[in-house]
């Protein structure tokens, strides 16, 4: 089954320094029928104004992944992690037994546009940790590029404490990519730019998403070009 969630269906708001879009219940938005999709608990698209951001705050027992689509984000936490996250990089933070961190747009002029995902971990009480890696954006062209995974291991793939894999892809006009998996698993797909069509039937545009179950093969195509994120979930 392929369920489409248009961008406008998200819970959105504007705090001045932050424009946010929540795909699942988060903060002041609560919907008992929209708490998670498998271990995917949070999928937020944020726009953070220059030199603004989230001050130091706590998390625990969560795997937090951040991908910057435009701009840059300064991260600092009490494990010693202190980095600037830019487009072409991915960050994974294991909150585990407890972590304190801050996220601030480090640019004085450019709005930061980012995706942040929270995943339920495979176990509670993990040791807090932080990892950030660059990925080869050219390898996304008309292909699925894994950037975060537990199953897939390499120097360019960020590890995570859950049986999932996050892929990025940039389709040129007229191209497609297939994805196969066990029908018992789930797929979450989010359009980052342009447009895509799923299995020749379901058309998605910028910031639309799909939640997919009971499907062994998915073909993602784009008539005019598009970039998307695909998350393979248990």
C-alpha positions in Angstrom: 0.0 0.0 0.0 1.2 3.5 -0.9 -0.3 6.3 1.2 0.5 9.8 0.0 0.9 12.7 2.4 0.9 16.1 0.6 3.2 18.8 2.0 0.2 20.8 3.1 -1.0 18.0 5.3 1.9 18.5 7.7 1.6 20.5 10.9 3.3 23.8 10.2 4.0 27.0 12.0 6.1 30.2 12.0 7.9 31.5 15.1 9.8 34.2 13.2 13.2 32.7 13.7 11.9 29.2 12.8 9.5 27.9 10.2 8.6 24.3 10.9 6.8 21.4 9.3 6.0 18.2 11.3 5.1 15.0 9.6 4.4 13.3 12.9 3.2 14.4 16.3 5.8 16.6 17.8 6.0 19.5 20.4 2.5 21.2 20.5 1.1 19.0 17.8 -0.5 15.8 19.0 -2.4 13.3 16.9 -2.8 9.8 18.4 -3.2 8.4 14.9 0.0 10.0 13.7 2.7 9.1 16.3 5.2 7.2 14.2 5.8 5.0 11.2 7.7 1.9 12.4 10.7 3.3 14.4 10.5 6.6 12.6 9.1 8.9 15.3 9.9 12.4 14.0 10.4 13.8 10.5 10.7 17.6 10.6 11.5 20.0 7.8 12.8 23.3 9.3 13.8 26.7 8.1 16.1 28.5 10.6 16.8 32.2 10.1 20.5 33.4 10.0 22.3 33.3 13.4 19.2 31.8 15.1 18.6 28.3 16.4 17.9 25.9 19.3 19.8 26.6 22.5 21.2 23.8 24.7 18.5 21.2 25.4 18.4 17.5 26.4 17.4 14.3 24.7 17.5 10.6 25.7 16.9 7.2 24.1 16.6 8.4 20.6 18.6 8.2 17.3 18.6 11.7 15.8 19.7 12.2 12.2 20.1 15.6 10.5 20.6 16.4 6.8 21.0 20.0 5.7 19.5 20.8 2.3 20.6 24.4 2.1 22.9 26.5 4.3 24.7 25.3 7.4 24.1 24.3 11.0 26.5 24.6 14.0 26.2 21.6 16.4 27.7 21.3 19.9 27.0 18.7 22.5 28.3 17.5 25.9 30.1 14.5 24.4 32.6 16.8 22.8 30.9 16.9 19.4 31.4 20.3 17.8 30.9 20.6 14.1 29.5 22.7 11.3 27.0 20.6 9.3 26.7 21.6 5.6 24.9 20.4 2.5 26.5 17.1 1.4 26.9 15.9 5.0 24.8 13.9 7.5 24.9 13.8 11.3 23.8 11.1 13.6 23.4 11.6 17.4 22.7 8.8 19.8 21.0 10.4 22.8 21.0 7.1 24.8 21.3 7.7 28.5 21.1 11.4 28.0 22.8 14.1 25.9 22.7 18.0 25.8 23.2 19.8 22.5 22.5 23.0 20.6 21.8 23.6 16.9 22.3 27.1 15.5 22.4 28.5 11.9 26.0 29.5 11.7 25.4 31.8 8.7 24.8 35.5 9.2 23.0 35.8 5.8 21.5 32.5 4.6 18.4 30.7 5.8 19.2 27.0 6.8 16.8 24.4 5.4 17.2 21.0 7.0 15.5 17.7 7.6 15.7 16.2 11.1 14.6 12.6 11.9 14.2 10.9 15.2 14.2 7.1 15.3 13.4 4.8 18.2 16.7 2.9 19.0 17.1 -0.9 19.1 17.7 -0.7 22.8 17.4 1.9 25.6 20.3 3.1 27.7 22.9 3.3 24.9 26.1 5.3 25.4 25.6 8.8 24.0 27.6 9.5 20.8 27.9 11.7 17.8 29.0 11.0 14.2 29.1 13.2 11.1 30.2 12.2 7.6 30.3 13.7 4.1 28.7 11.7 1.2 29.4 11.8 -2.5 26.6 13.9 -4.0 27.6 12.9 -7.5 26.9 9.2 -6.6 23.2 10.2 -6.0 22.7 10.7 -9.8 20.1 8.2 -11.0 21.0 5.9 -8.2 20.2 5.2 -4.5 23.0 6.3 -2.3 23.0 5.0 1.3 24.1 7.6 3.8 23.0 6.1 7.1 22.6 2.4 7.9 23.1 -0.4 10.4 23.3 -3.2 7.7 25.5 -1.4 5.2 29.0 -0.5 6.4 31.6 1.8 4.8 33.7 4.8 5.5 31.1 7.0 3.9 28.0 5.6 5.6 27.0 6.8 9.0 26.1 4.1 11.5 22.9 4.0 13.5 21.4 1.9 16.3 18.4 0.6 14.4 17.8 -1.7 11.5 17.2 1.0 8.9 18.9 2.6 5.9 18.5 6.1 4.6 19.1 6.6 0.9 19.4 9.8 -1.2 18.8 10.0 -4.9 18.8 12.7 -7.6 16.9 11.7 -10.7 17.6 13.4 -14.0 14.6 14.0 -16.2 13.2 10.8 -17.7 15.1 8.5 -15.4 14.0 6.0 -12.7 15.5 3.8 -9.9 14.0 0.5 -8.5 14.0 -0.5 -4.9 13.3 -4.0 -3.7 12.8 -5.3 -0.1 10.9 -7.8 2.0 7.2 -6.9 1.9 7.1 -7.1 5.8 9.3 -3.9 5.9 8.3 -0.3 5.4 9.4 2.6 3.2 9.1 6.3 4.0 9.8 8.6 1.0 10.2 12.3 1.0 10.6 14.6 -2.0 13.5 17.1 -1.4 13.3 18.8 -4.8 11.3 18.6 -8.1 8.9 15.7 -8.5 8.7 11.9 -8.7 6.2 9.2 -9.5 5.9 6.0 -7.6 5.1 2.8 -9.6 3.7 4.8 -12.4 0.7 5.9 -10.5 1.4 8.2 -7.5 2.8 11.7 -8.3 4.6 13.6 -5.6 6.0 17.2 -5.6 8.4 19.1 -3.3 8.0 18.2 0.4 5.3 15.6 -0.3 5.9 12.2 1.3 4.7 8.6 1.1 4.4 5.8 3.7 4.6 2.4 2.0 3.8 -1.0 3.4 3.3 -4.6 2.0 5.2 -3.9 -1.1 8.2 -5.8 -2.5 9.1 -3.6 -5.4 9.0 0.2 -5.8 10.0 2.1 -9.0 10.7 5.8 -8.5 10.7 7.8 -11.7 10.8 11.5 -12.6 9.7 13.1 -15.8 11.2 16.5 -15.1 13.9 15.7 -12.5 13.7 15.4 -8.7 15.6 14.6 -5.6 14.3 12.4 -2.8 15.1 10.6 0.4 14.0 7.0 0.9 14.1 5.3 4.3 14.0 1.5 4.5 12.4 0.6 7.9 11.6 -2.5 9.9 
